[in-house]
Amino acid sequence: MDNPVCAAESEVGEERLERKVILCISATQQVIGAVGYDTESCILSYIPEFESDGHYGPFTKILSSFNPTILLCSEFISLLLAPIMDDIKRRITVHVLSNRYFANDQLASTLYSVNLSVISGGINEEAKEQILLSYFPPTCSQTLKSFSALFSFLSKKEPVCQLGLLHTSFTVLDIQMFKIEQIIYMDERCLRNLQIFGQFHQFHESWKMKNMRSTAEDETSVFKLFSVCITRAGKYTLEQWMRTPSRDLKCLNERLTAVECLLKTPGLTKSIRTTLRNIGHLPRIFYRMQQSSALPTDWKCLMQTLTSLEKLIQLCMPYGNKLFPMQNLLDNNFDQNLSNTIQTWMMNMIDFDALTTQHRFSVKQGLDPKLDEWIQTYRCLPDLLSQLAEEELRKLRESISTCGLIYFPLVGFLLKIPKTEVETPDIEMCDLSYAFTDNDMAYYRNDTTRELDQRFGDVMYAIIDSETAIMHRLQDRILEHAGELLRAHQFAAEIDCLCAFALAASSMNGVRPKLVDSSVIYIKNGWHPIQALVSNNTIRNSFYSGNETGRTTMVTGPNASGKSVYIKQIGITVYLSQIGSFVPAEEATIGPMDAIYAITCTETLAVLDRSSDSLSLNLALVALRFSTERSLILLDEFAHSIGKTEASALTAAIIEHLLKSNNPHLVATTHAYDMLDLLRHQTDIKFTTMKTRWNKGKLIYLYEAIEGVAESSRAIEVACSAGIPSQVTRRARELFCGGKRRRNDSNTTAQTRLLNVMDKIDKLGTEQVTCRLLAVLHSKENILE
């Protein structure tokens, strides 16, 4: 006979070992971060932070990509998901966590408690924290908050019992980046380094926005080139498109076809933009309607917006096969008569002339007979009160020369007498009952005012109550169709973005890129779009990175010869193709990317209390772990200040490792010419240099990328061109020549040291290479040791 206890334990064990995928999401109005944990594989996956539009749309992408069994979210997110929460709960167990789970002070304790298999047991807490943080991009606060909330929640006894888990110390075998389908990974620093967005664009806090607004507006960026949208929703959508480049070729080609159509029909583009100027922000209007706080201007704006939407649809209808937002609207069975129907309701019910004069919702005459009667009475009150006031004056004693009748909402009708004509205004006289006084008048009630109260009542508020009831009925009817109207509003926003794309394409004289499914980058005579705005003499350069071979390019050249501009030009061109925009080139053929990494040492993020080299090494770790053959990596003077030999070893090791593993598209600039000798045997590496010429003893920059390797950085010649005094540069040349002789004597030793480092790193796996980088990053130890 089976032991029932053992059988019960077995059943419980099987239940507890059931696989569960737990997803935790943290978000603000602008940014979303998410972390998932698989209880079977013990793998932690995170989604790179991306832009939010303040609605539930992006969250559905995350849920469909992760397919979790349990969802952990903040109270803010639960409100955003309210329209679809019932449907989510039918498929997923949802836990709404309090804000304390997502607090910043929870992160440190969480990092210390996580059991990560790649970290040895003897490591101290500070080093453990640094290694864990190295798995994430440097700017990912919402992702880290999700990570902290997930493990804080799972550390509690109650949820562990509820979920049926055996773990008491949660083991993480690996941390992986989970890329949302069709979205290209680009972190905030990459977008800044490529000048897609300005340095101050991402500041969302109000005080920073106030202090940085003028600086941000003066910044030159790709976004500023495109940011010519008219509608508020168009500006939101444009930023969302530009923050989430896509590898969905169908979506990208639809955008390109639409931009091409608008470029060929400038009259249509002009008419569309004129119509867009009269389209208001419908989400804000509908929100106020739901709160019963719609302003008179909202009703006018709604009427104007509906008229303009109807006109916009008529403008775009003949081009429905080329303008994909129009086709999408029709495919969703949008009722084209809806706008006209709602306008008819509003015209029949609202007195738009009175909206301006009375500053409140006003009903059109003839809609409600009772309301018309009250309004007519209210209009006749001034004449009636004047007549009655003359009769009241005759009843009063001779010392009072003037009086009047007045109506106060909520108070009723009162008789007013100047305070100067009554000795004791608070004493009843002539059948008058004292009410109150103000600066000039004393107010009383008598039989006449009481009769007026009984006959007319509080007529003003009767009018307002009746008009408010009518307004609510109209609001309810309109809100029943809010979903369809918001689809039309989003259609207008997308058309606005496409017009912005068309204007940007015209401004930079771009061409339509050919998008192919293979992993290839071909740019013929391209240029930097921002540089073209400030310079009339822009040099055009080509670039090719093949499908299988020749995917790594080393760029050398003297200081200030244009190396950084060249690799940024490549990055921007690839990026623009991945958002469905025309590109600054004579011709371009580009395949879909899954990530773009721009790793430079151009700035320090003071808010992160980390140096530029520290951040660059961190991004290099992310690229090493997660890049694929469809990734583009741009290395610009990588780790240049950690020591020449160490920097050369690191850069060469990273390049060789990427060549042997994922073989992504890689473009790197360097001044470490001794490192190039170590890489010359790599047949898959192309060497490019920036062309220069000597003219009358001066170095002339031609900014043209040609095949070859530069001899030196020409730093002294660059200093001469910059105006450094000749005695300084002459002394620098003397010191350089003396040092050069000493370097020649020790050249063999340096080459030997580099070869030893390369040999050591070559024997390490990816995780060991990254841990070695961390040693340089955090412990400051010499990589040669």
C-alpha positions in Angstrom: 0.0 0.0 0.0 1.3 3.4 -1.0 2.2 5.8 1.8 -0.3 8.6 1.6 2.1 11.1 3.1 4.7 10.3 0.4 2.1 10.4 -2.3 0.9 13.8 -1.0 4.5 15.1 -0.9 5.1 13.8 -4.4 2.0 15.6 -5.7 2.9 18.8 -4.0 6.5 18.5 -5.4 5.2 18.1 -8.9 2.9 21.1 -8.4 5.7 23.2 -7.0 8.0 22.3 -9.9 5.5 23.5 -12.4 7.1 26.1 -14.7 6.1 29.7 -14.1 7.1 32.8 -16.0 6.9 35.9 -13.7 6.9 39.3 -15.4 7.4 42.5 -13.4 6.9 45.9 -15.1 7.8 49.4 -13.9 7.0 52.5 -15.9 6.6 56.3 -15.9 4.6 58.3 -18.4 7.6 58.3 -20.7 9.6 55.1 -20.1 8.8 51.4 -19.6 11.1 48.8 -18.1 10.3 45.1 -17.6 12.0 42.0 -16.1 11.0 38.3 -16.3 12.0 35.3 -14.4 11.6 31.7 -15.5 11.3 29.4 -12.5 12.3 26.3 -14.5 15.4 27.5 -16.3 16.3 30.1 -13.6 17.0 32.6 -16.3 16.3 36.3 -15.7 15.4 38.2 -18.9 14.9 42.0 -19.2 13.5 44.2 -21.9 15.6 47.3 -22.8 13.8 50.4 -21.8 11.7 52.0 -24.5 9.4 55.0 -24.9 5.8 54.9 -23.7 2.9 56.8 -25.1 1.1 56.9 -21.8 -1.4 54.3 -23.0 -1.7 50.5 -22.7 -0.6 49.7 -26.2 3.1 49.1 -25.5 2.2 46.9 -22.5 0.3 44.5 -24.8 3.5 44.0 -26.9 5.5 43.1 -23.7 2.8 40.7 -22.5 2.5 39.0 -25.9 6.3 38.7 -26.2 6.9 37.3 -22.7 3.7 35.3 -22.4 3.9 35.3 -18.6 1.8 33.2 -16.1 2.1 35.9 -13.4 2.2 39.6 -13.8 3.6 42.0 -11.1 2.9 45.7 -11.7 2.7 49.0 -10.0 -0.6 50.8 -9.2 0.2 53.3 -11.9 0.4 50.5 -14.5 -2.8 48.9 -13.3 -4.6 52.1 -14.0 -3.2 52.3 -17.5 -4.2 48.7 -18.1 -7.7 49.2 -16.7 -9.5 49.0 -20.1 -8.0 45.6 -20.8 -7.4 44.3 -17.2 -10.4 41.9 -17.3 -9.1 40.2 -20.4 -5.5 40.0 -18.9 -6.8 38.4 -15.7 -8.5 35.7 -17.7 -5.1 34.5 -18.8 -2.6 35.7 -16.2 -2.5 36.0 -12.5 -2.1 39.7 -11.7 -0.5 41.1 -8.5 -0.6 44.9 -8.0 2.3 45.9 -5.9 2.5 49.0 -3.7 5.0 51.8 -4.7 7.4 50.8 -1.9 8.4 47.7 -4.0 9.7 50.0 -6.7 11.6 52.4 -4.4 15.2 53.2 -5.2 16.4 52.2 -1.7 15.2 48.6 -2.3 17.7 48.0 -5.1 21.0 47.7 -3.1 19.6 45.1 -0.7 18.1 43.2 -3.7 21.5 43.1 -5.5 23.2 41.6 -2.4 20.6 38.9 -2.0 20.5 37.6 -5.6 22.4 34.3 -6.1 24.0 34.6 -9.5 25.8 31.4 -10.6 28.6 33.2 -12.5 29.7 35.0 -9.4 32.1 33.2 -7.1 31.2 32.8 -3.4 34.1 34.7 -2.0 33.4 38.0 -3.8 32.6 41.0 -1.6 29.2 42.7 -1.8 30.4 45.8 -3.7 32.0 43.8 -6.4 29.0 41.6 -6.6 26.8 44.6 -7.1 29.0 46.0 -9.9 29.1 42.7 -11.7 25.3 42.4 -11.6 24.9 46.0 -12.8 27.2 45.3 -15.7 24.5 43.0 -17.2 22.3 46.1 -17.7 22.8 49.2 -19.8 24.0 52.2 -17.7 20.7 54.2 -18.0 17.9 51.8 -17.2 16.3 52.9 -13.9 12.9 51.4 -14.7 14.4 48.1 -15.6 16.3 48.0 -12.3 13.2 49.0 -10.4 11.4 46.0 -12.0 14.3 43.8 -11.1 14.2 45.0 -7.4 10.4 44.7 -7.1 10.4 41.2 -8.6 12.9 39.8 -6.1 11.5 41.8 -3.2 8.1 40.2 -3.9 9.4 36.7 -4.3 11.4 37.0 -1.1 8.2 37.3 0.9 6.9 34.1 2.4 3.3 34.6 1.4 3.8 34.9 -2.4 6.2 31.9 -2.4 3.5 29.8 -0.8 0.9 31.1 -3.2 3.0 30.4 -6.3 4.0 27.0 -5.0 7.8 27.5 -5.3 10.4 25.6 -3.5 13.1 28.3 -3.7 14.1 30.2 -0.6 17.2 31.7 -2.2 16.4 32.5 -5.8 19.2 31.3 -8.1 19.9 33.1 -11.4 21.8 31.0 -13.8 22.0 33.7 -16.4 20.8 37.3 -17.2 19.7 37.8 -20.8 18.4 40.7 -22.8 14.9 40.0 -24.2 14.3 42.0 -27.4 10.7 42.7 -28.2 9.8 41.4 -31.5 10.5 43.9 -34.4 12.0 46.5 -32.1 15.7 47.4 -32.5 17.7 47.9 -29.3 19.2 51.3 -28.9 19.9 52.7 -25.4 19.6 56.3 -24.4 23.4 56.9 -24.6 23.5 55.5 -28.1 20.7 57.9 -29.2 22.6 60.8 -27.7 26.0 59.8 -29.1 24.6 59.6 -32.6 22.9 62.9 -32.0 19.5 61.4 -32.7 18.3 63.3 -29.6 20.1 66.2 -27.9 22.0 65.8 -24.6 19.1 67.4 -22.6 16.2 65.9 -24.5 15.5 63.0 -22.1 15.1 65.1 -18.9 11.5 64.7 -17.9 11.5 66.2 -14.4 9.8 69.6 -14.4 12.7 71.5 -12.7 15.2 70.2 -15.2 12.9 71.0 -18.0 12.6 74.5 -16.7 16.3 75.0 -16.4 17.3 73.1 -19.5 14.6 74.2 -21.9 16.5 76.9 -23.6 19.6 74.7 -23.9 17.6 71.8 -25.4 16.0 74.1 -27.9 19.4 75.3 -29.1 20.8 71.8 -29.5 21.3 70.4 -33.0 20.0 66.8 -33.5 18.3 64.5 -36.0 15.1 64.8 -33.9 15.1 68.6 -34.3 15.5 68.1 -38.0 12.3 65.9 -38.0 10.4 67.8 -35.3 8.1 69.8 -37.5 4.9 68.1 -36.4 1.9 70.3 -35.9 -0.4 68.3 -33.7 0.4 67.4 -30.1 -0.4 63.7 -30.8 1.9 63.9 -33.9 4.8 65.1 -31.7 4.2 62.2 -29.3 4.0 59.7 -32.1 7.1 61.1 -33.8 9.2 60.7 -30.7 7.9 57.2 -30.2 8.8 56.2 -33.8 12.3 57.7 -33.4 12.9 56.0 -30.0 11.7 52.6 -31.2 13.4 51.8 -34.6 11.9 48.7 -36.1 13.1 45.7 -38.1 9.6 45.0 -39.5 10.2 45.4 -43.2 6.5 45.6 -44.1 6.0 48.5 -41.6 9.2 50.3 -42.8 8.3 50.0 -46.5 4.8 51.3 -45.8 6.3 54.4 -44.2 8.8 54.9 -47.1 6.0 54.5 -49.7 3.9 57.1 -47.8 6.9 59.5 -47.6 7.6 59.0 -51.3 4.0 59.8 -52.1 4.0 63.0 -50.1 7.3 64.1 -51.7 5.8 63.7 -55.2 2.6 65.6 -54.2 3.7 68.8 -52.4 0.3 70.3 -52.9 -1.3 67.5 -50.9 1.3 67.8 -48.2 0.6 71.5 -47.9 -3.2 71.0 -47.7 -2.7 68.2 -45.1 -0.6 70.4 -42.8 -3.0 73.3 -43.1 -5.8 71.0 -42.0 -3.8 69.6 -39.2 -3.5 73.0 -37.6 -7.1 72.8 -36.6 -7.0 69.4 -35.0 -7.0 69.5 -31.2 -5.9 66.9 -28.6 -8.9 64.6 -28.4 -7.6 62.4 -25.5 -7.5 65.4 -23.2 -11.0 66.5 -24.2 -12.4 63.0 -23.7 -10.7 62.8 -20.3 -12.3 66.0 -19.2 -15.7 64.8 -20.5 -15.3 61.6 -18.4 -14.6 63.8 -15.4 -17.5 66.1 -16.2 -15.1 69.1 -16.4 -15.1 69.9 -20.1 -14.5 73.6 -20.7 -16.4 75.8 -23.2 -13.2 75.9 -25.3 -13.1 72.0 -25.3 -16.5 72.0 -27.1 -15.3 74.5 -29.6 -12.1 72.5 -30.1 -14.0 69.2 -30.5 -16.3 70.7 -33.2 -13.3 72.2 -35.0 -11.3 68.9 -34.7 -14.2 66.8 -36.0 -14.6 69.1 -39.0 -10.8 69.0 -39.7 -10.7 65.2 -39.3 -13.5 64.8 -41.9 -11.6 67.1 -44.3 -8.3 65.2 -43.7 -9.9 61.9 -44.5 -11.3 63.3 -47.7 -7.9 64.6 -48.6 -6.1 61.3 -48.0 -8.8 59.0 -49.4 -7.6 59.1 -53.1 -4.1 58.0 -51.9 -5.3 55.2 -49.6 -3.1 52.6 -51.3 0.0 54.7 -50.6 -0.8 56.3 -47.3 -0.9 53.4 -44.9 -2.7 55.2 -42.0 -5.6 55.9 -44.3 -5.7 52.2 -45.4 -5.5 51.0 -41.8 -8.4 53.3 -40.8 -10.5 51.9 -43.6 -9.5 48.3 -42.7 -10.7 48.8 -39.2 -14.2 49.6 -40.6 -14.1 53.2 -39.5 -17.5 54.9 -39.9 -16.8 57.8 -42.2 -20.1 59.4 -41.4 -19.4 59.4 -37.6 -17.7 62.7 -37.6 -20.6 64.4 -39.5 -23.2 62.7 -37.2 -21.6 64.0 -34.0 -21.2 67.5 -35.5 -24.9 67.4 -36.2 -25.7 66.5 -32.6 -23.5 69.3 -31.3 -24.9 71.9 -33.8 -28.5 71.0 -32.8 -27.8 71.1 -29.0 -25.1 73.7 -28.3 -25.3 77.5 -28.6 -21.7 78.2 -29.7 -22.2 82.0 -29.6 -23.3 81.8 -26.0 -20.3 79.6 -25.1 -18.1 82.6 -25.6 -20.2 85.3 -23.8 -21.4 83.2 -20.9 -18.2 81.0 -20.5 -20.2 77.9 -19.8 -22.1 75.2 -21.7 -25.2 76.7 -23.3 -28.1 74.9 -24.9 -29.5 76.0 -28.2 -33.0 77.5 -28.1 -35.9 75.2 -29.1 -34.3 72.0 -27.7 -36.1 72.0 -24.4 -39.4 74.1 -24.0 -39.1 74.3 -20.2 -35.5 75.4 -20.4 -36.5 78.1 -23.0 -39.1 79.3 -20.6 -36.6 79.7 -17.7 -34.2 81.4 -20.0 -36.8 83.9 -21.2 -37.9 84.6 -17.6 -34.2 85.2 -16.7 -33.9 87.6 -19.6 -37.0 89.5 -18.6 -36.0 89.8 -14.9 -34.1 93.1 -15.2 -37.1 95.0 -16.6 -39.5 93.3 -14.1 -37.2 94.1 -11.1 -36.9 97.8 -12.2 -40.7 98.2 -12.2 -41.1 96.5 -8.8 -38.2 98.6 -7.4 -40.1 101.8 -8.2 -43.2 100.5 -6.4 -41.0 99.6 -3.4 -39.5 103.0 -3.3 -42.9 104.6 -2.9 -43.6 102.4 0.1 -40.4 103.4 1.9 -40.1 106.6 4.1 -39.2 109.9 2.5 -35.6 109.8 3.7 -34.8 107.0 1.3 -34.3 108.3 -2.2 -33.2 105.2 -4.1 -33.5 101.4 -3.9 -33.4 98.4 -6.1 -34.2 94.7 -6.5 -31.5 92.3 -7.3 -31.2 88.5 -7.8 -28.4 86.5 -6.2 -27.9 82.8 -7.3 -28.5 80.4 -4.3 -29.7 83.4 -2.2 -32.8 84.6 -4.1 -34.3 88.1 -4.6 -33.4 90.9 -2.3 -34.1 94.6 -1.9 -31.0 96.8 -1.7 -30.7 100.3 -0.1 -27.6 102.4 0.1 -26.1 102.3 3.6 -25.8 106.1 3.7 -29.7 106.4 3.6 -30.4 104.1 6.6 -29.2 105.0 10.1 -29.2 101.4 11.5 -29.2 99.0 8.5 -29.5 95.9 10.7 -32.8 97.1 12.3 -36.0 95.9 10.7 -38.1 98.8 9.3 -41.2 99.1 7.1 -41.8 95.3 7.1 -38.2 94.7 5.9 -36.1 91.8 7.2 -32.4 92.5 7.4 -30.3 90.0 5.3 -26.7 91.4 5.1 -24.6 94.3 4.1 -21.5 94.9 1.9 -19.4 98.0 1.4 -22.1 100.2 0.0 -25.4 98.5 0.3 -27.8 97.0 2.9 -29.9 94.1 1.7 -33.4 93.1 2.9 -36.2 90.7 2.3 -39.9 91.7 2.3 -43.2 90.4 0.9 -42.3 91.3 -2.7 -39.0 89.4 -2.6 -40.6 86.4 -1.0 -43.3 86.4 -3.7 -40.5 86.6 -6.4 -38.7 83.6 -4.7 -41.9 81.6 -4.7 -42.8 82.5 -8.3 -39.5 82.3 -10.0 -37.4 80.3 -7.6 -33.6 80.0 -8.2 -34.1 80.5 -11.9 -30.4 80.8 -12.8 -29.4 77.4 -11.2 -32.5 75.8 -12.7 -31.1 76.8 -16.1 -27.7 75.6 -15.2 -29.0 72.2 -13.9 -31.0 71.7 -17.0 -28.2 72.6 -19.3 -25.8 70.4 -17.3 -28.2 67.4 -17.6 -28.4 68.0 -21.4 -24.6 68.3 -21.6 -24.1 64.9 -19.7 -26.5 63.2 -22.2 -24.5 64.6 -25.1 -21.2 63.7 -23.5 -22.4 60.1 -22.9 -23.4 59.8 -26.6 -20.1 61.1 -27.8 -18.0 59.0 -25.4 -19.7 55.8 -26.7 -17.8 56.5 -30.0 -14.6 57.7 -28.3 -12.7 54.6 -29.5 -13.4 55.2 -33.2 -12.7 58.9 -32.8 -9.4 58.2 -31.1 -8.5 55.9 -34.0 -9.2 58.8 -36.4 -7.1 61.1 -34.1 -4.2 58.6 -34.2 -4.6 58.5 -38.0 -4.1 62.2 -38.1 -1.0 61.9 -35.8 0.6 59.3 -38.1 -0.1 61.5 -41.2 1.5 64.4 -39.3 4.6 62.3 -38.7 4.8 61.2 -42.3 4.6 64.8 -43.4 7.5 65.5 -41.0 9.4 62.6 -42.5 8.7 64.0 -46.0 9.9 67.5 -45.1 13.0 66.1 -43.4 13.8 64.0 -46.6 13.4 67.1 -48.7 15.6 69.2 -46.4 18.4 66.7 -46.4 17.9 65.8 -50.1 17.7 62.1 -49.1 16.9 59.0 -51.1 14.7 56.0 -50.4 16.8 53.2 -49.0 16.4 49.7 -50.4 15.5 47.4 -47.5 16.5 43.8 -47.9 16.2 40.8 -45.6 20.0 39.9 -45.7 22.4 41.4 -43.1 24.2 43.9 -45.3 25.0 47.7 -45.2 25.7 49.5 -48.4 25.9 53.3 -48.5 26.9 55.1 -51.6 28.2 58.7 -51.2 26.5 59.3 -47.9 26.8 62.3 -45.7 26.1 63.4 -42.1 22.7 65.2 -42.2 23.4 67.5 -39.3 26.8 68.5 -40.7 25.1 69.3 -44.0 22.9 71.8 -42.2 25.8 73.9 -40.9 28.3 73.4 -43.8 27.8 74.0 -47.5 30.8 71.9 -48.4 29.9 68.4 -47.1 32.2 65.6 -48.2 30.4 62.4 -49.3 31.7 59.0 -48.3 30.7 55.4 -49.1 30.6 52.3 -46.8 30.0 48.6 -47.3 29.7 45.8 -44.8 29.0 42.5 -46.4 26.6 39.7 -45.6 29.2 37.2 -44.5 32.7 38.7 -44.9 34.3 42.1 -44.5 32.0 43.1 -41.6 34.7 44.8 -39.5 36.2 48.1 -40.5 39.0 49.9 -38.7 39.1 53.6 -39.3 42.4 55.5 -38.7 43.5 59.1 -39.4 45.0 62.2 -37.9 43.3 64.0 -35.1 40.3 66.1 -36.3 40.3 64.3 -39.7 36.6 63.3 -39.6 36.8 59.8 -38.2 34.0 60.3 -35.6 31.8 62.1 -38.1 32.3 59.2 -40.6 31.2 56.5 -38.2 28.3 58.6 -36.9 27.2 59.1 -40.5 27.1 55.3 -40.9 25.2 54.9 -37.7 22.6 57.7 -38.5 22.1 56.3 -42.0 21.4 52.8 -40.7 19.2 54.2 -38.0 17.1 56.4 -40.3 16.5 53.4 -42.6 15.2 51.5 -39.6 12.5 54.1 -38.7 11.2 54.2 -42.3 12.9 57.5 -43.3 14.8 58.6 -46.4 18.5 58.6 -45.8 21.3 61.1 -46.7 23.0 59.3 -49.5 22.9 58.8 -53.2 22.0 55.1 -52.8 21.6 52.8 -49.9 20.9 49.1 -49.4 20.4 48.1 -45.8 19.2 44.9 -44.0 17.2 44.8 -40.7 19.3 45.3 -37.6 18.4 43.9 -34.1 20.6 46.4 -32.2 22.8 49.4 -32.7 25.6 50.1 -30.1 27.4 53.4 -30.2 30.3 53.1 -27.7 32.4 56.2 -27.3 34.2 58.2 -24.6 32.6 61.5 -25.5 30.9 62.5 -22.3 30.5 61.7 -18.6 27.1 61.3 -17.0 27.4 63.2 -13.7 24.0 62.0 -12.6 25.3 58.4 -12.6 28.5 59.3 -10.9 30.4 57.3 -13.4 33.2 58.3 -15.8 32.9 58.1 -19.6 35.4 55.1 -19.8 33.4 53.3 -17.1 30.2 53.8 -19.1 31.9 52.8 -22.3 33.2 49.5 -20.8 29.7 48.8 -19.5 28.2 49.2 -22.9 31.0 47.0 -24.3 29.9 44.3 -21.9 26.3 44.6 -23.1 27.5 44.4 -26.7 29.7 41.4 -26.1 26.9 39.5 -24.4 23.9 40.3 -26.6 25.1 41.3 -30.1 24.3 39.1 -33.1 25.2 39.0 -36.8 22.4 41.6 -37.3 23.9 44.1 -34.9 25.8 47.3 -35.7 28.6 48.2 -33.2 30.4 51.6 -33.4 33.6 51.9 -31.4 34.9 55.5 -31.3 38.3 55.8 -29.5 37.2 53.0 -27.1 38.7 53.1 -23.5 41.3 55.6 -24.7 42.2 56.9 -21.3 42.8 53.7 -19.3 46.3 53.3 -20.6 47.6 52.8 -24.1 48.7 49.2 -23.8 45.6 48.2 -21.9 43.3 50.0 -24.3 45.0 48.4 -27.3 44.7 45.0 -25.7 41.0 45.5 -24.8 40.0 46.8 -28.2 41.9 44.1 -30.1 40.5 41.4 -27.8 37.0 42.6 -28.3 37.3 42.8 -32.0 38.8 39.3 -32.3 36.2 37.9 -30.0 33.3 39.4 -32.0 34.8 38.1 -35.2 35.0 34.6 -33.9 31.6 34.6 -32.2 28.7 36.7 -33.5 30.5 38.6 -36.3 28.3 41.7 -36.1 28.8 44.8 -38.3 31.7 46.6 -36.5 33.2 50.0 -37.2 36.0 51.2 -34.9 38.2 54.2 -34.8 41.6 54.2 -33.1 45.0 55.9 -32.7 46.6 52.7 -31.3 48.7 51.9 -34.4 50.6 49.1 -32.6 47.3 47.3 -32.2 46.6 47.4 -35.9 49.7 45.3 -36.5 48.2 42.6 -34.4 45.0 42.6 -36.5 46.5 42.7 -39.9 46.4 38.9 -40.2 42.6 39.0 -39.9 41.4 38.8 -43.5 37.9 39.8 -42.5 39.0 43.3 -41.3 39.0 46.2 -43.7 41.3 49.2 -43.0 40.1 52.7 -43.9 41.8 56.0 -43.3 40.8 59.6 -43.6 42.6 61.3 -46.5 44.9 64.3 -45.8 47.3 66.3 -47.9 50.4 68.5 -47.1 50.3 72.0 -48.6 53.1 74.4 -47.9 54.0 72.6 -44.7 50.4 72.5 -43.4 48.2 69.5 -43.0 45.0 69.8 -45.2 42.0 67.7 -44.3 40.1 66.3 -47.2 37.6 64.3 -45.0 37.4 61.5 -47.5 37.5 57.9 -46.4 39.8 55.8 -48.5 41.4 52.3 -48.1 44.6 52.2 -46.0 46.1 52.9 -42.6 47.3 56.3 -41.3 50.9 56.6 -40.3 50.3 58.6 -37.1 47.8 60.9 -35.4 49.7 64.1 -36.5 48.9 65.6 -33.1 51.7 68.3 -33.4 50.6 69.3 -36.9 47.0 69.6 -35.7 48.2 71.8 -32.8 50.0 74.1 -35.3 46.8 74.4 -37.4 44.9 75.2 -34.2 47.2 78.2 -33.5 49.4 76.8 -30.8 52.6 79.0 -30.6 55.4 77.8 -32.7 57.9 77.6 -29.8 55.5 75.2 -28.0 55.1 72.9 -31.1 58.8 73.0 -31.8 59.6 71.9 -28.3 56.9 69.2 -28.6 58.6 67.9 -31.7 61.9 67.7 -30.0 60.4 65.7 -27.1 58.5 63.5 -29.5 61.7 62.6 -31.4 63.6 61.8 -28.2 60.7 59.6 -27.0 60.4 57.9 -30.3 64.0 56.7 -30.1 63.3 55.3 -26.7 60.1 53.7 -27.9 61.9 52.0 -30.7 64.2 50.4 -28.2 61.3 49.0 -26.2 59.0 48.3 -29.1 59.7 44.6 -29.1 58.9 44.4 -25.4 55.6 46.3 -25.9 54.6 44.0 -28.8 55.4 41.0 -26.7 53.2 42.2 -23.9 50.3 42.9 -26.2 50.7 39.5 -27.8 50.6 37.9 -24.3 47.5 39.8 -23.4 45.8 38.8 -26.7 46.8 35.2 -26.1 45.3 35.2 -22.6 42.1 36.9 -23.6 41.7 34.6 -26.6 41.6 31.6 -24.3 38.7 33.1 -22.2 35.0 32.6 -22.9 32.6 35.5 -23.2 31.7 35.6 -19.5 35.4 35.5 -18.5 36.2 38.2 -21.0 33.5 40.4 -19.5 34.6 39.7 -16.0 38.1 40.7 -17.0 36.8 43.9 -18.3 35.0 44.4 -15.0 38.2 44.0 -13.2 39.7 46.9 -15.2 36.4 48.8 -14.8 35.9 48.6 -11.1 39.1 47.2 -9.4 41.5 49.4 -11.4 43.8 46.4 -11.8 46.2 46.1 -14.7 44.8 43.9 -17.4 48.2 42.6 -18.2 48.5 41.0 -14.8 
